[in-house]
Amino acid sequence: MKYLEFKELLTDYVLGNLSNSKSQELELFLKEHPEYNTELEEASFFLENMHEEIPEPTTAMDVKFYTMLNSQKQKGEKVSFVNKLESLLLGNTFKRVVYSLSILAIGIFLGKGLSNEAGISTSNIEKVKEETETVRSQLVLTLLDQPSANKRLQAVSEVNKLNKVTETILQALFKTLNNDENVNVRLSAIEALGNYTEYPLVREGLIASILKQDSPLVQIALADLMVLLQEKAAIKSFEKILDEEGTNESVKQKMEESIERII
């Protein structure tokens, strides 16, 4: 086993998701390279604490957190605290998890300890919102690339918390919708994309996706969305599916009904 594979398997090992053979292989790697035991201990600590009940962070907490970061930058540090956190975000998956947990923990601490402090400006609040959006967007892209379907479902859930969605996020959702091997993840992607149908890019992408699907559940979900949108451009795709040999009977019925309800 090489170090990169060890890093990729570390989280699943701590969570008990590895096969016996892979677990033994990782344990052998640690015996041969005891200097990496610290990383195992850190992973265990953070992943175990993820299950503890943590209060929902508020905007006030975020303001205090970023106010602290700005004060650190103003002190003229050669490498600012913000840049250190950004470098963590651009690191491997485990570091990204630690980064997110750190923001949450520090925000809660500052929110509890400094919640009565006054003088928060509008510009600071806006900066908080902007940087929070950036962190959440990066988290979405990171989780969508994970091998775990649960992590990818979590990514789609995070999209719904964004105040603004970028084209990069939309393209990542379409990649998930058209290529993800898990039907539930694809269905969640449809639900998320359905919140942004005011964008022509999204409508066109959803229509194009109809003919790329092989799951009856996904095809039916897309048909329902097209009916809701009264999207006449989707009718040609429905007709092509009806003409294909081997189309699921439930899907055929849904396509016929959808055509009638759109016309």
C-alpha positions as a Markdown table, in Angstrom:
| # | Residue | x | y | z |
|---|---|---|---|---|
| 1 | Met | 0.0 | 0.0 | 0.0 |
| 2 | Lys | 1.2 | 3.5 | -0.9 |
| 3 | Tyr | 0.7 | 6.6 | 1.2 |
| 4 | Leu | -2.0 | 8.1 | -1.1 |
| 5 | Glu | -4.1 | 4.9 | -0.9 |
| 6 | Phe | -3.7 | 5.0 | 2.9 |
| 7 | Lys | -5.0 | 8.6 | 2.9 |
| 8 | Glu | -8.0 | 7.6 | 0.7 |
| 9 | Leu | -8.9 | 4.6 | 2.9 |
| 10 | Leu | -8.3 | 6.3 | 6.3 |
| 11 | Thr | -11.8 | 7.7 | 6.8 |
| 12 | Asp | -13.6 | 4.4 | 5.8 |
| 13 | Tyr | -11.2 | 2.5 | 8.1 |
| 14 | Val | -12.1 | 4.7 | 11.1 |
| 15 | Leu | -15.8 | 4.4 | 10.3 |
| 16 | Gly | -15.5 | 0.6 | 9.9 |
| 17 | Asn | -16.5 | 0.5 | 6.2 |
| 18 | Leu | -13.5 | -1.3 | 4.9 |
| 19 | Ser | -13.4 | -5.0 | 4.0 |
| 20 | Asn | -11.3 | -7.3 | 6.3 |
| 21 | Ser | -8.6 | -7.6 | 3.6 |
| 22 | Lys | -8.3 | -3.8 | 3.2 |
| 23 | Ser | -8.3 | -3.2 | 6.9 |
| 24 | Gln | -5.5 | -5.7 | 7.4 |
| 25 | Glu | -3.6 | -4.1 | 4.5 |
| 26 | Leu | -3.9 | -0.7 | 6.1 |
| 27 | Glu | -2.9 | -2.0 | 9.5 |
| 28 | Leu | 0.2 | -3.6 | 8.0 |
| 29 | Phe | 1.0 | -0.3 | 6.4 |
| 30 | Leu | 0.8 | 1.4 | 9.8 |
| 31 | Lys | 3.1 | -1.2 | 11.3 |
| 32 | Glu | 5.7 | -0.6 | 8.6 |
| 33 | His | 5.2 | 3.2 | 8.8 |
| 34 | Pro | 4.4 | 4.1 | 12.5 |
| 35 | Glu | 5.0 | 7.7 | 11.8 |
| 36 | Tyr | 1.5 | 7.8 | 10.2 |
| 37 | Asn | -0.2 | 6.7 | 13.4 |
| 38 | Thr | -0.8 | 10.3 | 14.3 |
| 39 | Glu | -3.0 | 10.8 | 11.3 |
| 40 | Leu | -5.1 | 7.8 | 12.3 |
| 41 | Glu | -5.5 | 9.2 | 15.8 |
| 42 | Glu | -6.5 | 12.6 | 14.4 |
| 43 | Ala | -9.0 | 11.1 | 12.0 |
| 44 | Ser | -10.5 | 9.0 | 14.9 |
| 45 | Phe | -10.9 | 12.1 | 17.1 |
| 46 | Phe | -12.6 | 14.3 | 14.5 |
| 47 | Leu | -14.9 | 11.6 | 13.1 |
| 48 | Glu | -16.0 | 10.5 | 16.5 |
| 49 | Asn | -16.8 | 14.1 | 17.4 |
| 50 | Met | -18.9 | 14.5 | 14.3 |
| 51 | His | -21.6 | 12.5 | 15.9 |
| 52 | Glu | -21.9 | 14.8 | 18.9 |
| 53 | Glu | -24.9 | 17.1 | 19.0 |
| 54 | Ile | -23.7 | 20.5 | 18.0 |
| 55 | Pro | -25.9 | 23.6 | 18.0 |
| 56 | Glu | -26.6 | 25.2 | 14.6 |
| 57 | Pro | -24.1 | 28.1 | 14.0 |
| 58 | Thr | -25.7 | 31.5 | 13.6 |
| 59 | Thr | -24.8 | 34.5 | 11.5 |
| 60 | Ala | -23.5 | 36.2 | 14.7 |
| 61 | Met | -21.1 | 33.3 | 15.2 |
| 62 | Asp | -19.8 | 33.6 | 11.7 |
| 63 | Val | -19.4 | 37.4 | 12.1 |
| 64 | Lys | -17.3 | 36.9 | 15.2 |
| 65 | Phe | -15.2 | 34.2 | 13.5 |
| 66 | Tyr | -14.4 | 36.3 | 10.4 |
| 67 | Thr | -13.9 | 39.4 | 12.5 |
| 68 | Met | -11.2 | 37.5 | 14.3 |
| 69 | Leu | -9.6 | 36.5 | 11.0 |
| 70 | Asn | -9.6 | 40.0 | 9.7 |
| 71 | Ser | -7.9 | 41.2 | 12.9 |
| 72 | Gln | -5.2 | 38.6 | 12.5 |
| 73 | Lys | -4.5 | 39.9 | 8.9 |
| 74 | Gln | -4.3 | 43.5 | 10.2 |
| 75 | Lys | -1.5 | 42.5 | 12.6 |
| 76 | Gly | 0.6 | 41.9 | 9.5 |
| 77 | Glu | 1.2 | 38.2 | 9.8 |
| 78 | Lys | 3.4 | 36.9 | 7.0 |
| 79 | Val | 1.0 | 34.0 | 6.4 |
| 80 | Ser | -2.5 | 35.0 | 7.5 |
| 81 | Phe | -4.9 | 32.7 | 9.3 |
| 82 | Val | -7.3 | 32.9 | 6.4 |
| 83 | Asn | -4.7 | 31.7 | 4.0 |
| 84 | Lys | -3.8 | 28.8 | 6.3 |
| 85 | Leu | -7.5 | 27.8 | 6.3 |
| 86 | Glu | -7.7 | 28.1 | 2.5 |
| 87 | Ser | -4.7 | 25.8 | 2.1 |
| 88 | Leu | -6.5 | 23.2 | 4.3 |
| 89 | Leu | -9.5 | 23.5 | 2.0 |
| 90 | Leu | -7.4 | 22.8 | -1.0 |
| 91 | Gly | -5.8 | 19.8 | 0.6 |
| 92 | Asn | -7.0 | 16.2 | 0.8 |
| 93 | Thr | -10.5 | 15.0 | 1.8 |
| 94 | Phe | -9.7 | 14.5 | 5.4 |
| 95 | Lys | -8.3 | 18.0 | 5.8 |
| 96 | Arg | -11.4 | 19.4 | 4.2 |
| 97 | Val | -13.5 | 17.6 | 6.8 |
| 98 | Val | -11.3 | 19.0 | 9.6 |
| 99 | Tyr | -11.5 | 22.5 | 8.1 |
| 100 | Ser | -15.3 | 22.4 | 8.1 |
| 101 | Leu | -15.4 | 21.1 | 11.7 |
| 102 | Ser | -12.9 | 23.8 | 12.8 |
| 103 | Ile | -15.1 | 26.6 | 11.3 |
| 104 | Leu | -18.1 | 25.2 | 13.1 |
| 105 | Ala | -16.3 | 24.7 | 16.5 |
| 106 | Ile | -14.6 | 28.1 | 16.4 |
| 107 | Gly | -17.9 | 29.8 | 15.4 |
| 108 | Ile | -19.8 | 28.2 | 18.2 |
| 109 | Phe | -17.1 | 29.1 | 20.7 |
| 110 | Leu | -17.0 | 32.7 | 19.6 |
| 111 | Gly | -20.8 | 32.9 | 19.4 |
| 112 | Lys | -21.1 | 31.8 | 23.0 |
| 113 | Gly | -18.2 | 33.9 | 24.4 |
| 114 | Leu | -18.6 | 37.1 | 22.4 |
| 115 | Ser | -22.3 | 37.2 | 21.5 |
| 116 | Asn | -22.8 | 40.4 | 23.5 |
| 117 | Glu | -20.1 | 42.4 | 21.8 |
| 118 | Ala | -21.5 | 45.2 | 19.7 |
| 119 | Gly | -20.2 | 47.2 | 16.7 |
| 120 | Ile | -20.7 | 44.7 | 13.9 |
| 121 | Ser | -20.8 | 46.6 | 10.6 |
| 122 | Thr | -23.0 | 45.8 | 7.6 |
| 123 | Ser | -19.8 | 45.3 | 5.5 |
| 124 | Asn | -18.6 | 42.6 | 8.0 |
| 125 | Ile | -21.9 | 40.8 | 7.8 |
| 126 | Glu | -21.8 | 40.9 | 4.0 |
| 127 | Lys | -18.2 | 39.6 | 4.0 |
| 128 | Val | -19.3 | 36.8 | 6.3 |
| 129 | Lys | -22.1 | 35.8 | 4.0 |
| 130 | Glu | -19.8 | 35.8 | 1.0 |
| 131 | Glu | -17.1 | 33.7 | 2.6 |
| 132 | Thr | -19.6 | 31.3 | 4.0 |
| 133 | Glu | -21.0 | 30.8 | 0.5 |
| 134 | Thr | -17.5 | 30.2 | -0.8 |
| 135 | Val | -16.8 | 27.5 | 1.9 |
| 136 | Arg | -20.1 | 25.8 | 1.3 |
| 137 | Ser | -19.6 | 25.8 | -2.5 |
| 138 | Gln | -16.2 | 24.2 | -2.1 |
| 139 | Leu | -17.6 | 21.7 | 0.3 |
| 140 | Val | -20.3 | 20.7 | -2.3 |
| 141 | Leu | -17.7 | 20.2 | -5.0 |
| 142 | Thr | -15.5 | 18.2 | -2.7 |
| 143 | Leu | -18.3 | 15.9 | -1.5 |
| 144 | Leu | -19.6 | 15.3 | -5.0 |
| 145 | Asp | -16.3 | 13.6 | -5.9 |
| 146 | Gln | -16.4 | 11.2 | -2.9 |
| 147 | Pro | -16.9 | 7.4 | -3.5 |
| 148 | Ser | -19.5 | 7.2 | -0.8 |
| 149 | Ala | -23.1 | 7.8 | -2.0 |
| 150 | Asn | -24.0 | 9.2 | 1.3 |
| 151 | Lys | -21.4 | 11.9 | 1.0 |
| 152 | Arg | -22.7 | 12.7 | -2.5 |
| 153 | Leu | -26.2 | 13.0 | -1.1 |
| 154 | Gln | -24.9 | 15.3 | 1.6 |
| 155 | Ala | -23.3 | 17.4 | -1.2 |
| 156 | Val | -26.7 | 17.9 | -2.9 |
| 157 | Ser | -28.2 | 18.8 | 0.4 |
| 158 | Glu | -25.6 | 21.5 | 0.9 |
| 159 | Val | -26.5 | 23.0 | -2.5 |
| 160 | Asn | -30.0 | 23.7 | -1.2 |
| 161 | Lys | -28.4 | 25.9 | 1.6 |
| 162 | Leu | -26.6 | 28.2 | -0.9 |
| 163 | Asn | -28.1 | 31.7 | -1.4 |
| 164 | Lys | -26.6 | 31.9 | -4.8 |
| 165 | Val | -25.6 | 29.0 | -7.1 |
| 166 | Thr | -22.7 | 29.3 | -9.6 |
| 167 | Glu | -22.4 | 27.8 | -13.0 |
| 168 | Thr | -19.7 | 25.6 | -11.6 |
| 169 | Ile | -22.1 | 24.1 | -9.1 |
| 170 | Leu | -24.8 | 23.6 | -11.7 |
| 171 | Gln | -22.4 | 21.8 | -14.0 |
| 172 | Ala | -21.3 | 19.6 | -11.2 |
| 173 | Leu | -25.0 | 18.8 | -10.5 |
| 174 | Phe | -25.6 | 17.9 | -14.1 |
| 175 | Lys | -22.5 | 15.7 | -14.1 |
| 176 | Thr | -23.9 | 13.9 | -11.1 |
| 177 | Leu | -27.4 | 13.6 | -12.7 |
| 178 | Asn | -26.0 | 12.1 | -15.9 |
| 179 | Asn | -23.3 | 9.9 | -14.6 |
| 180 | Asp | -23.8 | 9.0 | -10.9 |
| 181 | Glu | -24.2 | 5.2 | -10.5 |
| 182 | Asn | -26.6 | 5.7 | -7.5 |
| 183 | Val | -30.2 | 6.4 | -8.4 |
| 184 | Asn | -31.0 | 8.2 | -5.2 |
| 185 | Val | -28.2 | 10.6 | -5.8 |
| 186 | Arg | -29.5 | 11.3 | -9.3 |
| 187 | Leu | -33.0 | 11.8 | -8.0 |
| 188 | Ser | -31.6 | 14.3 | -5.4 |
| 189 | Ala | -29.8 | 16.1 | -8.1 |
| 190 | Ile | -33.0 | 16.5 | -10.1 |
| 191 | Glu | -34.7 | 18.0 | -7.0 |
| 192 | Ala | -31.8 | 20.4 | -6.4 |
| 193 | Leu | -31.7 | 21.5 | -10.1 |
| 194 | Gly | -35.5 | 22.0 | -10.0 |
| 195 | Asn | -34.9 | 25.0 | -7.7 |
| 196 | Tyr | -33.0 | 26.8 | -10.5 |
| 197 | Thr | -35.2 | 26.3 | -13.5 |
| 198 | Glu | -35.4 | 30.1 | -14.1 |
| 199 | Tyr | -32.0 | 29.7 | -15.7 |
| 200 | Pro | -32.1 | 28.7 | -19.4 |
| 201 | Leu | -28.9 | 26.6 | -18.8 |
| 202 | Val | -30.8 | 24.5 | -16.2 |
| 203 | Arg | -33.9 | 24.0 | -18.4 |
| 204 | Glu | -31.8 | 23.0 | -21.4 |
| 205 | Gly | -29.7 | 20.7 | -19.3 |
| 206 | Leu | -32.7 | 18.9 | -17.8 |
| 207 | Ile | -34.2 | 18.4 | -21.2 |
| 208 | Ala | -31.0 | 17.0 | -22.6 |
| 209 | Ser | -30.7 | 14.7 | -19.6 |
| 210 | Ile | -34.0 | 12.9 | -20.4 |
| 211 | Leu | -32.4 | 10.8 | -23.1 |
| 212 | Lys | -29.3 | 10.0 | -21.1 |
| 213 | Gln | -31.1 | 8.2 | -18.3 |
| 214 | Asp | -31.6 | 4.4 | -18.0 |
| 215 | Ser | -33.4 | 4.3 | -14.7 |
| 216 | Pro | -37.2 | 4.3 | -14.9 |
| 217 | Leu | -37.4 | 6.2 | -11.6 |
| 218 | Val | -35.1 | 9.0 | -12.9 |
| 219 | Gln | -37.0 | 9.2 | -16.2 |
| 220 | Ile | -40.3 | 9.5 | -14.4 |
| 221 | Ala | -38.9 | 12.2 | -12.1 |
| 222 | Leu | -37.7 | 14.2 | -15.0 |
| 223 | Ala | -41.1 | 13.8 | -16.8 |
| 224 | Asp | -42.9 | 15.1 | -13.7 |
| 225 | Leu | -40.6 | 18.1 | -13.5 |
| 226 | Met | -41.2 | 18.9 | -17.2 |
| 227 | Val | -45.0 | 18.8 | -16.7 |
| 228 | Leu | -44.6 | 21.1 | -13.7 |
| 229 | Leu | -42.6 | 23.5 | -15.9 |
| 230 | Gln | -44.9 | 23.0 | -18.9 |
| 231 | Glu | -41.8 | 22.5 | -21.0 |
| 232 | Lys | -42.9 | 21.8 | -24.5 |
| 233 | Ala | -39.3 | 21.3 | -25.7 |
| 234 | Ala | -39.3 | 18.1 | -23.7 |
| 235 | Ile | -42.0 | 16.4 | -25.8 |
| 236 | Lys | -39.6 | 15.3 | -28.5 |
| 237 | Ser | -37.5 | 13.5 | -25.9 |
| 238 | Phe | -40.6 | 11.8 | -24.5 |
| 239 | Glu | -41.6 | 10.6 | -28.0 |
| 240 | Lys | -38.1 | 9.2 | -28.7 |
| 241 | Ile | -38.3 | 7.2 | -25.5 |
| 242 | Leu | -41.7 | 5.9 | -26.5 |
| 243 | Asp | -40.3 | 4.7 | -29.8 |
| 244 | Glu | -37.4 | 2.9 | -28.2 |
| 245 | Glu | -37.6 | -0.9 | -27.9 |
| 246 | Gly | -37.5 | -2.2 | -24.4 |
| 247 | Thr | -38.8 | 0.9 | -22.7 |
| 248 | Asn | -40.3 | 0.2 | -19.3 |
| 249 | Glu | -44.1 | 0.0 | -19.5 |
| 250 | Ser | -44.5 | 2.4 | -16.5 |
| 251 | Val | -42.1 | 4.8 | -18.2 |
| 252 | Lys | -44.1 | 4.6 | -21.5 |
| 253 | Gln | -47.3 | 5.4 | -19.6 |
| 254 | Lys | -45.7 | 8.3 | -17.8 |
| 255 | Met | -44.4 | 9.7 | -21.1 |
| 256 | Glu | -47.8 | 9.5 | -22.8 |
| 257 | Glu | -49.5 | 11.2 | -19.8 |
| 258 | Ser | -46.8 | 13.9 | -19.7 |
| 259 | Ile | -47.2 | 14.7 | -23.4 |
| 260 | Glu | -51.0 | 15.1 | -22.9 |
| 261 | Arg | -50.6 | 17.3 | -19.8 |
| 262 | Ile | -48.0 | 19.6 | -21.5 |
| 263 | Ile | -49.8 | 20.1 | -24.9 |
